[in-house]
Amino acid sequence: MSQEWITGLQKQESNAESEKPKFKPKEHFPVNFNSRIDDIAYEILSKCKYENLNTAHFNMGTFDLEVNGYMKENSHGKGYWAFINTVLGLTFRQYLQEDAIYKPGLFVVDTPLLGLDQGVEDNAPTSMRTALFQYFIDNQSEGQIIVVENTKDLPDLDYEAGDAKVIEFTQDKYKSKYKESRYGFLHDVYSD
């Protein structure tokens, strides 16, 4: 008897699952979504002086950015991946600011230059690294941008003139080359 009940319950669960409408988010994107993302990505890559840029395309299948017809895994090393991922994040940020009902006011990126200075394959031109940070400075009006980057990799820009605040984590109570510094992430917490 219990086996019959279990079998009956399993059939009910199976029927309920098959009757549930499947949510397919890609069906809800606007018709011009892909072309808008492609245009925005190309514009940002241009402003960031991406070397030898010809095309930018957002692949809906992989939900990732392809540059010059190549997936990032097939065209460059991991240093460029961080750069392209950052550009994709900035692309969605701009798209949401221009086209979405709800506009997130915060963009956070961790080490967008990670690996770009290592190895022959990933040694991106200084102009690319500098242009990315200049883009951050020039596009603050749509909300707050927080960039976590090693100070050794920061391009030499006038951040203060661009109204950008640089906070250096020094692990030293008194030493910093920037106007504002902190020992570590937690304010006024020191390790002895």
N, C-alpha and C positions, 0 to 999 in steps of 0.2 A: 504494500500500500504506500509506504513512504517513497519507494522508488518511483511509483506512478506520479506522486505529487511533485517530486523533484523533476521528473521528465516534463510534466505539465508546466511547471514554472520556467524551465529552460526554454520551452517552446514559446511561452508568453514573452520572455525577454528577447528572444530571437525575432519574434514578430514586431515587438516594439522598436527594436533597433532598425529593422528594415523599413518601418513606417516613418521614422524620424527624417525630416528634411535635412539633407546634407548642406552645410554652409560652405560655399565656395567663394572666398573673399575676392579672388581675381575677377569674378563676374561683376563685382560692384565698382570696379575702377572706371573712371570716365573714359570715354572713347579716345580722347586725345592724351591720356596719361603717358603712354610711352614716348610720344613725340615731345611732350613738354619736358619730361625727365631728360631725354636725350639733349634737348636744346640747353637746358639749365646746366647739365653736366659739362657739355662742350664749352659753354661760356665760363664756367668756373675753372676748368682745366686750362683754358686760354689765359685767364687772368693770373693763374698760378704758374704760367710759363712752362706748362708740360712740354717737354722736349719732343719735337717731331710729331706734333698732334695733327691728325687727319680727321678722325671720327671718334665720337663717343656714343655708345648705345647701351641702353639698359635692357638686359636680357630678362624677360619675364619668367622664363623657365628656371633659371638659376637665381633670380632676384639679385643680380649683381651687375656691376658696370664692366663693360668691355671697351677697351681703348684701342683704336686703330684696328678693330676687328678681332682682337685677341682677348681671351679671358686673362685676368691678371696672373693666374697660376702658370700660364703658358708663355707669357711675354717677358716677365721680369722676376727678380728674386723677391724675397719677403720684405725688403725695404720699400719697394714700390707698392707692395700690398697695403702697407699702413697709409701711405700717401693716397692711394686710390680709394681706400675705405673712408678716409677722412673726406675726400671730395664727394663721395657718394652720400655721406652723412650731411654735408653742407648742401648738396643737391636737394635732398628731402627736406631739409630745413627751409630752403628758399621756396620750394614747391608748397609746403604747408603754409608759409607766410603769405604767399600770393593766392592760393586756391582753396585752402581749407577753412572750415567754419571755426574750428578750434585751433588756435595757433600756440604751440609751445614756445615759451619765452626763454628757454634755457637750452644751450648746446654744450655738451661736455665731451672733450676728446683727450685721450691719453696717448702721449708720445707719437704724434703724427709723423715725426721724422725718424722714428726708430728704424735703424738699419740702413738708412739712406746714405750713410757715409762709410759703409763697410764694404769691402770687396770691390772688384772691378765692375761686376755686373750691376750692383746697386749704388754705385757712386753717382748720385744725382747731382746735376749742376747746382752750384750755390744759388743761382738765379731762381730755381724751382723752390728751394727751401725758403728763401727770402720772400718770394712772391706769395707763398702759402701764408706766412705770418702777416704779410702786408694785407692779404685778403681778410684775415681775422680782424685786423685793426680797422680796415675800411668798412666792414659789414657788421658793426656792433649795434646798429640802430634797430634791428629786428629782435633784440633781446640780449641776454647775457651770454657770452661765450667764455667758457673756462677751458684753458688748455694746460695740461700737465706735461711739462717737457723738461728734460735735463738742461741746466743752464749752459753746459758746454756746447749744446747743439742750437741754442737760440741764435737766430740771425741777428746781425748788428743793425738794429732799427731804433728809431727814436720812439719808444713805446709811450713815454710820457706825453709827447706832443700829440700822439694819436689817441690820447685819453685811455690808454690801456694800462692796467695796473700789473706790475710784475712783483710777485712775492717769492723771494728765494728762501728755501729751506736749507739752513747752513749747518746745523748741528753745532753751532757756535753762537753764544749769546750776543756777540758784538760784531761779527765780521759779515759784511755783505757788500757786493759791488752795486747793488740796487738800492733804491730809496727805502724800500720796505723789506724786512726780512723776518724770519721766525726760526727758532731752533728746530722745530719740526711741525708736523701737521696740527697737533693740539697746542693751542696758544698758551704760553706761560707754563708749559710742562717740560721739565728738563731731566736729562739722564745724567747721573754722576758717575 
